[in-house]
Amino acid sequence: MNPKLPYILLVGAAVIIFILSCMLLSRGRQSPSCDSQPHVVEKMGSTSQSLVFADLTPEELAQVVRYLQGNLGVPLVDASRAKPSDNCIASVDLQVPAKAEVLRFLDGGGARPPREALAVLYFGNQPEPNVTEYVVGPLPTPAYHRDVTVQKYGGKVPYHRRPMLGSENEQVGAFLEKVAFAAAPTFLKEVFEYDGTNVAFQIAAPHGFRSGDRKSWFVLFQNVSGFFVHPVGLEVLVDHSSLDISRWAVSKVFYNGQYYRDMIQLESAYVQGRISVEKVKKAPRDGDFSSMKPRAPSAALFPLQYEPQGPRYSVRDNRVLFQAWSFAFGMSVHRGLRLFDIRHKGERVAYEISVQEALSVYGSNCPGGMSTRYMDGSFGIGHYTSPLVRGVDCPYLATYRDVHYLAHSQVSRVSKSALCIFEQNLGSPLRRHYSNLQSLFYGGLVNSALVVRSIATVGNHNYVWDFIFYQNGAIEGKVQATGYASSSFLHGDGLRYGNRVWEHTLGTIRTHSINYKVDLDVGGVKNSLVAHDMAFEMVRAPWSPEQQIERPRLTKKVLDTEDQAAFRLQSKMPRYIYFAANSKNKWGHQRGYRIQITSFAGDHVPEASSMERAISWARYQLAVTRRKEEEPTSTSIYNQNDPWTPTVAFADFINNETITNEVGWGPRGGGQLSTVGIALAPAPARGFTCPMVKLGLDGAPGSPPAQDLVAWISVGFLHVPHAEDVPNTVTVGNGVGFFLRPYNYFSEDPSVNSPDSVYFSSDQDAGVCGANPLACLPPTAACTPHLPPFRYGGFLNLSLALPAGGL
Ligand SMILES: [Cu+2]
């Protein structure tokens, strides 16, 4: 034996072990972690400018409360435990400075407007109880307050119009349990096995039939998870109009199709066996069919999105930058999500885009259901904005922001991670072409868009509010509805008002209407409103005059009064309607942004209704008005509780004012330029002329004189709950909204400058990274996303309150 053999074998073995362990190690090696730093450099404007729109901070809210406590000269009780006969601070929110002032600051180098708050005070402890609104400033150290009530509403706001506080809800709940129910112990015990804890209530609104009423139907449900679909058949009308709680009274009772004077009458009728009882099977605590607990074992994970090279947007304070876009965001305690100073390439496109109101009108053969017309702004769309769950409500890796608000309490609360911002690859092309004619190539652009989202949970219903920014210069506003469908107890002719969705549950018919304010400023503050559409003109074929051609042509119209620019729900609206700038694009067209609405809305309520004016914004799918500082919102938080004397009636905004200047100018609205369906145009042989030629490209010499305009957009849909609304309503198909799309605003699609385009031709090797960015994905996107640990702060510092009214 070769004496060296053992050494050779040893060395060989060592080499093999080394190689094997290298292979093992490299196999187990993690790919590098993806970048989590935003790859955006601040380019346009500065963050501090956006702060004029920023929500009040907890410190500022506390300062305002302290100031009011010390300077109003009256005792203030904490709203969270105030009685109707007390004075309290109902809410404090940012007082958005006047637009002119903000623009002087943003664009004209003017002074920063003073930072101010708007405080809503309930004065129940005064000879003439009322609601007063104060502007308090300057923050952070308030030194003055100004009563703006009369200036805003043309008079005092009577106390009965005040939105219900959480404390009033609790007081009425306590009245029901302690006073009302005490009068019908046998009925409650034997029919519902009532034990003081096993019923939940939902309150209907508005609270009566005429100004001053505060009589609310309370619908009773089994107190289980998802109680909204567990009605038990009992509804109680409580008169809580008196400021003295001891004088509250039951004014009517409804059980299983019959009305009773009060609980005493119900009890005696029951004891005497004169009631037809419909016993509802006791549901388990988790609600059984209404439970949202998982019913299937978890399986393979759903797809996730990640950002291989870090976020391509940045969020600093309340300012967002994404590609050519920048904007500021905020949350109104009453109205919800709002955006300001929306710019593309540094140029302002819109000054404000905001949610105004969410209305829901119900039908039922039960009293609570049939009298429900919820106006969520009154409850507080921002107030009820809910903490978002990473991975379901928004993508796991989205950027989350807390929302601080002060409402129904003298201390501010936080809704953790209640706003999310993320870029989303929609997994479809924004543009593309596959060419197999003449030349062989593929060109495409990834449709990746930035989304800002909040979700409000007002009672049973949840609204998902999105604003989406696309690479082609379009902005989308979208709302999707989900949550539990509230319901009525099925009895009698209930099926006239909806579908039966469970044993005793009638999913009641309801409409959803949403209103948005869109203050577009296209190429400057002043714009005109222009409509383009298509009409057929009959012409003889120029080359064959005996033949007729039905030729589509472009019709153009400048809308120059508010009346012309108010489009009723069912009316025919021009298919292209846009805000036009004074400037032109490279091709001589007025630069514009078009409003395109996606809606399935029907009648809101008949116009003869005594409360129609309170929701008259819903008459119009689109109404464009002159922008006025005195018309900041399309409705008022006081409309819900006194819709019969609306504090703000949108219909009054439309008073036929001109929305262009009076100065004489070209063909105007009314003078429709089209040749819709008229006699044949002259054949060329007889001197054919195209009417367009005389008008120039935009139908007018020069640009029309303009005004600062606001578009009020209403969208909606009908919801007839059906079996599949159990356990609760899906977002799919329950979405409506609008697009703001560039219309000759640019001289070509601005997404040509997107870094996301993909192009390769037949003579290139598409598999090579240099020729095709997609071929670079294996190396550039091989990183592992860094997923932060899951946390949820949504249940912190919460006490289980009685449910507010919802949808
Ligand atoms: Cu609904």
Boltz pocket constraint, residues with backbone or C-beta under 6 A from the ligand:
constraints:
  - pocket:
      binder: B
      contacts: [[A, 461], [A, 481], [A, 485], [A, 510], [A, 512], [A, 719], [A, 729], [A, 807]]
      max_distance: 6.0
